[in-house]
Amino acid sequence: ASPLIDQAVIDEEHAAFLAWIEATAACGLCWEGDAPCGGALAAGCEGDDPEAPFVDPGGCDPRTREALFLSRVYAWRDRCYPCHFDNKADVGAPKWLVAGPCEAASLATMHNVFELGLVDLKDPSASLLLLKPLALEAGGVEHGGDEKFHDLSDPAYLDFLGWIEREAECASEATRP
């Protein structure tokens, strides 16, 4: 185990994954109970509802970009639980994920991602938001919380990359004369 991860964190992650597996096994994707990670993380988040996926209208409107972050990045937040959540014990990992009402927490999280330098708009695929959780064999970098994206085809990796590429495209458009 990494020095950032102690037995209590490992036990908490194990319990969360076990609860998720048990809930999904019992009901598939229809499960609507409390989030197994200790709170209603997904309650009310439109980006978390597989029955009503976000329809991206394209463009660089701030509300569209915020909705895209909510549905493509924040929706995967449980993969980063508990280490990166602002309301969990400090294990030495950056606390970039904000817990709370979905839209406000997602927007605050998006600001944190930029403020902490986790996004590289010049080279989206070099963003730490992608490389830290990516398996080392797939080109990732050392991450105290183990791999969260198994390879470059992982759905969460693709969602994160898509959002970062949109941000890069919008930043590029904003600087054009």
C-alpha positions in Angstrom: 0.0 0.0 0.0 1.1 3.5 -0.7 2.1 5.8 2.2 -1.0 7.9 1.3 -3.2 4.9 1.7 -3.6 3.3 5.1 -5.6 0.3 6.2 -8.6 2.5 7.2 -8.8 3.9 3.6 -8.4 0.5 2.1 -11.2 -0.8 4.3 -13.5 2.1 3.4 -12.9 1.6 -0.3 -13.5 -2.1 0.0 -16.8 -1.5 1.9 -17.9 1.0 -0.8 -17.1 -1.3 -3.7 -18.8 -4.3 -1.9 -22.0 -2.2 -1.3 -22.0 -1.1 -5.0 -21.5 -4.7 -6.2 -24.2 -6.1 -3.9 -26.7 -3.3 -5.0 -26.0 -3.8 -8.7 -26.2 -7.6 -8.4 -29.6 -7.3 -6.7 -31.1 -4.7 -9.0 -28.8 -3.9 -11.9 -28.7 -0.3 -12.9 -32.2 0.4 -11.5 -30.8 0.7 -7.9 -31.7 4.0 -6.3 -30.7 3.6 -2.7 -28.3 5.8 -0.8 -24.8 6.0 -2.3 -22.7 3.1 -0.9 -20.0 5.6 -0.1 -21.7 7.2 2.8 -24.1 9.8 1.6 -26.4 10.6 -1.2 -23.6 11.5 -3.7 -25.6 10.7 -6.8 -29.0 12.0 -5.7 -30.3 14.6 -8.0 -27.4 14.6 -10.5 -28.7 14.4 -14.0 -25.3 13.3 -15.2 -25.6 10.1 -13.1 -28.9 9.0 -14.7 -28.2 6.4 -17.5 -31.8 6.6 -18.6 -31.6 10.4 -19.3 -28.1 11.0 -20.7 -26.8 14.5 -21.2 -27.3 15.7 -24.8 -24.3 17.9 -25.7 -25.4 20.8 -27.9 -21.7 21.6 -28.6 -20.1 25.0 -28.3 -18.4 26.9 -25.6 -21.3 28.4 -23.7 -20.3 28.3 -20.0 -23.5 26.5 -19.0 -22.9 23.8 -21.6 -19.4 23.3 -20.4 -20.5 23.1 -16.8 -23.2 20.5 -17.7 -20.6 18.6 -19.7 -18.3 18.5 -16.7 -21.2 17.3 -14.5 -22.2 14.5 -16.8 -18.8 13.4 -18.1 -16.5 14.0 -15.1 -18.3 14.6 -11.9 -20.6 11.6 -12.6 -17.5 9.3 -12.1 -16.6 10.9 -8.8 -17.1 7.7 -6.8 -14.0 6.3 -8.4 -12.0 8.9 -6.5 -13.7 8.1 -3.2 -12.7 8.8 -0.4 -9.2 10.2 -0.9 -10.0 13.2 -3.0 -13.2 14.3 -1.4 -13.2 17.5 0.6 -15.4 16.0 3.3 -13.3 12.9 4.1 -10.2 12.4 6.3 -7.0 13.8 5.0 -4.8 11.0 3.6 -2.3 13.4 1.9 -4.1 13.4 -1.5 -5.3 16.7 -3.0 -8.9 17.4 -2.0 -10.3 18.5 -5.4 -13.7 16.8 -5.3 -16.4 18.8 -3.6 -19.3 17.0 -1.9 -22.8 18.5 -1.8 -25.7 19.5 -4.0 -24.8 18.2 -7.5 -24.7 21.4 -9.6 -22.9 23.5 -7.0 -20.5 20.8 -6.0 -19.7 19.9 -9.6 -19.0 23.5 -10.5 -16.8 23.9 -7.5 -15.0 20.7 -8.4 -14.4 22.0 -11.9 -12.8 25.1 -10.6 -10.6 23.0 -8.3 -9.4 20.9 -11.2 -8.2 24.0 -13.0 -6.8 25.7 -9.9 -4.7 22.6 -9.0 -3.3 22.4 -12.5 -4.8 18.9 -13.2 -5.8 19.9 -16.8 -3.3 20.6 -19.6 -5.2 22.6 -22.2 -2.2 22.6 -24.6 -1.9 18.8 -24.5 -5.2 17.3 -23.1 -3.9 13.7 -23.0 -1.0 14.9 -20.7 -3.5 16.1 -18.1 -2.8 14.8 -14.6 -6.6 14.3 -14.2 -6.1 11.5 -16.8 -2.6 10.3 -16.1 -2.8 9.8 -12.3 -5.7 7.3 -12.3 -4.6 5.6 -15.6 -2.8 2.2 -15.2 0.9 2.5 -15.5 0.9 -0.1 -18.3 -1.4 2.2 -20.3 0.9 5.3 -19.9 -0.3 6.5 -16.5 1.9 8.0 -13.8 2.3 7.0 -10.2 -0.9 7.4 -8.2 -1.1 6.6 -4.5 -4.7 5.4 -5.0 -4.0 2.7 -7.5 -5.4 2.6 -11.1 -8.9 3.8 -11.7 -8.7 3.8 -15.5 -7.6 0.4 -16.7 -6.7 1.5 -20.2 -7.3 4.2 -22.8 -10.7 2.7 -23.7 -12.0 2.9 -20.2 -15.4 4.8 -20.4 -14.4 7.2 -17.6 -11.1 7.9 -19.2 -12.9 8.7 -22.5 -15.4 11.0 -20.7 -12.7 12.9 -18.9 -10.6 13.2 -22.1 -13.6 14.4 -24.0 -14.4 17.1 -21.5 -10.7 18.3 -21.4 -10.6 18.4 -25.2 -13.7 20.6 -25.2 -12.1 22.9 -22.7 -8.9 23.1 -24.8 -11.0 23.8 -27.9 -12.9 26.6 -26.1 -9.8 28.1 -24.7 -8.2 28.1 -28.2 -11.3 29.8 -29.6 -11.2 32.4 -26.9 -7.7 33.4 -27.8 -8.2 33.7 -31.5 -8.1 37.2 -32.9 
